[in-house]
Amino acid sequence: MGGKAKPTKHTAKELAQKEKNALSNKGGGSAGLKDRAGGSAGHSKYKCNICMQAAPDPKSMQMHFESKHPKEEFSLEKCSDLHAAAGGVTTAGVAVRGGIKKHHN
């Protein structure tokens, strides 16, 4: 609780919830469910050119190649970049809570 002259405007609980909402990806109904799934691109960036397995980053794709395709030579250029194919953004949409403007005064 604040002093007499200056009451607190937001509680620690409100501030923690605001931070959580800004960083979470939830809500939006059925459209939000599709957005969180990543739509046609998915949230993984790379796709294996041999077995079509998705991976979020180059290191994961290299680990996939070493375990699943040990006889093949790894080249990131051969793997499909799904984010570029989808226009570059797969995390923006109706399911991102950080974009909601609340009308508190």
C-alpha positions as a LaTeX table, in Angstrom:
\begin{tabular}{lrrr}
\hline
Residue & $x$ (\AA) & $y$ (\AA) & $z$ (\AA) \\
\hline
Met1 & 0.00 & 0.00 & 0.00 \\
Gly2 & 1.26 & 3.47 & $-0.83$ \\
Gly3 & 1.66 & 6.49 & 1.40 \\
Lys4 & $-1.11$ & 9.00 & 2.17 \\
Ala5 & $-0.26$ & 11.50 & $-0.52$ \\
Lys6 & 0.51 & 9.15 & $-3.38$ \\
Pro7 & $-1.70$ & 6.06 & $-3.81$ \\
Thr8 & $-0.32$ & 3.29 & $-6.03$ \\
Lys9 & $-1.88$ & 3.18 & $-9.46$ \\
His10 & $-1.19$ & $-0.48$ & $-10.25$ \\
Thr11 & $-0.69$ & $-3.46$ & $-8.01$ \\
Ala12 & 2.17 & $-5.89$ & $-8.46$ \\
Lys13 & $-0.39$ & $-8.51$ & $-9.51$ \\
Glu14 & $-1.76$ & $-6.26$ & $-12.28$ \\
Leu15 & 1.74 & $-5.46$ & $-13.55$ \\
Ala16 & 2.73 & $-9.15$ & $-13.54$ \\
Gln17 & $-0.44$ & $-10.08$ & $-15.49$ \\
Lys18 & 0.21 & $-7.28$ & $-17.98$ \\
Glu19 & 3.75 & $-8.55$ & $-18.60$ \\
Lys20 & 2.50 & $-12.15$ & $-18.93$ \\
Asn21 & $-0.16$ & $-11.12$ & $-21.46$ \\
Ala22 & 2.36 & $-9.15$ & $-23.51$ \\
Leu23 & 4.61 & $-12.17$ & $-23.85$ \\
Ser24 & 2.02 & $-14.94$ & $-24.32$ \\
Asn25 & 0.42 & $-16.14$ & $-27.51$ \\
Lys26 & $-3.15$ & $-17.19$ & $-26.65$ \\
Gly27 & $-6.77$ & $-16.35$ & $-27.32$ \\
Gly28 & $-8.45$ & $-15.39$ & $-30.57$ \\
Gly29 & $-10.92$ & $-18.28$ & $-30.79$ \\
Ser30 & $-10.68$ & $-20.68$ & $-33.72$ \\
Ala31 & $-8.75$ & $-18.11$ & $-35.77$ \\
Gly32 & $-6.26$ & $-17.83$ & $-32.90$ \\
Leu33 & $-5.91$ & $-21.60$ & $-32.75$ \\
Lys34 & $-4.99$ & $-21.66$ & $-36.45$ \\
Asp35 & $-2.56$ & $-18.76$ & $-35.95$ \\
Arg36 & $-0.83$ & $-20.49$ & $-33.02$ \\
Ala37 & $-0.48$ & $-23.61$ & $-35.14$ \\
Gly38 & 1.33 & $-21.41$ & $-37.65$ \\
Gly39 & $-1.13$ & $-21.77$ & $-40.50$ \\
Ser40 & 0.28 & $-23.37$ & $-43.61$ \\
Ala41 & 3.88 & $-22.46$ & $-42.71$ \\
Gly42 & 4.03 & $-23.43$ & $-39.05$ \\
His43 & 6.27 & $-21.67$ & $-36.57$ \\
Ser44 & 9.31 & $-23.73$ & $-37.53$ \\
Lys45 & 11.60 & $-22.00$ & $-39.97$ \\
Tyr46 & 13.30 & $-24.82$ & $-41.86$ \\
Lys47 & 12.02 & $-27.98$ & $-43.56$ \\
Cys48 & 14.23 & $-30.97$ & $-44.38$ \\
Asn49 & 14.54 & $-31.54$ & $-48.12$ \\
Ile50 & 14.64 & $-35.33$ & $-47.63$ \\
Cys51 & 11.90 & $-36.21$ & $-45.11$ \\
Met52 & 10.09 & $-32.83$ & $-44.80$ \\
Gln53 & 10.70 & $-32.68$ & $-41.01$ \\
Ala54 & 10.42 & $-29.11$ & $-39.64$ \\
Ala55 & 13.06 & $-27.47$ & $-37.42$ \\
Pro56 & 13.04 & $-24.03$ & $-35.77$ \\
Asp57 & 16.70 & $-23.10$ & $-36.30$ \\
Pro58 & 19.83 & $-24.14$ & $-38.25$ \\
Lys59 & 21.38 & $-25.95$ & $-35.26$ \\
Ser60 & 18.27 & $-28.11$ & $-34.81$ \\
Met61 & 18.23 & $-28.87$ & $-38.53$ \\
Gln62 & 21.89 & $-29.91$ & $-38.39$ \\
Met63 & 21.17 & $-32.18$ & $-35.39$ \\
His64 & 18.24 & $-33.68$ & $-37.32$ \\
Phe65 & 20.50 & $-34.39$ & $-40.31$ \\
Glu66 & 23.19 & $-36.00$ & $-38.15$ \\
Ser67 & 20.71 & $-38.36$ & $-36.46$ \\
Lys68 & 18.25 & $-39.14$ & $-39.27$ \\
His69 & 20.36 & $-38.82$ & $-42.44$ \\
Pro70 & 23.94 & $-39.67$ & $-41.43$ \\
Lys71 & 24.98 & $-40.68$ & $-44.96$ \\
Glu72 & 23.76 & $-37.42$ & $-46.50$ \\
Glu73 & 25.78 & $-34.20$ & $-46.55$ \\
Phe74 & 24.14 & $-31.35$ & $-44.58$ \\
Ser75 & 23.56 & $-28.10$ & $-46.42$ \\
Leu76 & 21.22 & $-25.46$ & $-45.02$ \\
Glu77 & 20.73 & $-24.03$ & $-48.53$ \\
Lys78 & 18.95 & $-27.22$ & $-49.60$ \\
Cys79 & 16.44 & $-26.92$ & $-46.73$ \\
Ser80 & 13.29 & $-24.89$ & $-47.36$ \\
Asp81 & 12.91 & $-21.58$ & $-45.51$ \\
Leu82 & 9.21 & $-21.65$ & $-44.54$ \\
His83 & 9.14 & $-18.13$ & $-43.08$ \\
Ala84 & 10.29 & $-16.58$ & $-46.36$ \\
Ala85 & 7.67 & $-18.59$ & $-48.24$ \\
Ala86 & 4.93 & $-17.36$ & $-45.86$ \\
Gly87 & 5.90 & $-13.70$ & $-46.15$ \\
Gly88 & 8.30 & $-13.56$ & $-43.20$ \\
Val89 & 5.85 & $-13.33$ & $-40.27$ \\
Thr90 & 4.23 & $-16.30$ & $-38.57$ \\
Thr91 & 3.80 & $-14.95$ & $-35.04$ \\
Ala92 & 1.63 & $-11.92$ & $-35.78$ \\
Gly93 & $-2.11$ & $-12.36$ & $-35.85$ \\
Val94 & $-5.26$ & $-12.57$ & $-33.81$ \\
Ala95 & $-3.72$ & $-14.84$ & $-31.17$ \\
Val96 & $-0.97$ & $-12.46$ & $-30.03$ \\
Arg97 & $-2.19$ & $-10.91$ & $-26.77$ \\
Gly98 & 0.50 & $-8.22$ & $-26.62$ \\
Gly99 & $-1.25$ & $-6.24$ & $-29.35$ \\
Ile100 & $-4.53$ & $-5.80$ & $-27.44$ \\
Lys101 & $-5.00$ & $-2.23$ & $-26.24$ \\
Lys102 & $-6.78$ & $-1.96$ & $-22.90$ \\
His103 & $-8.74$ & 1.16 & $-22.08$ \\
His104 & $-7.57$ & 1.95 & $-18.53$ \\
Asn105 & $-7.31$ & 5.53 & $-17.42$ \\
\hline
\end{tabular}
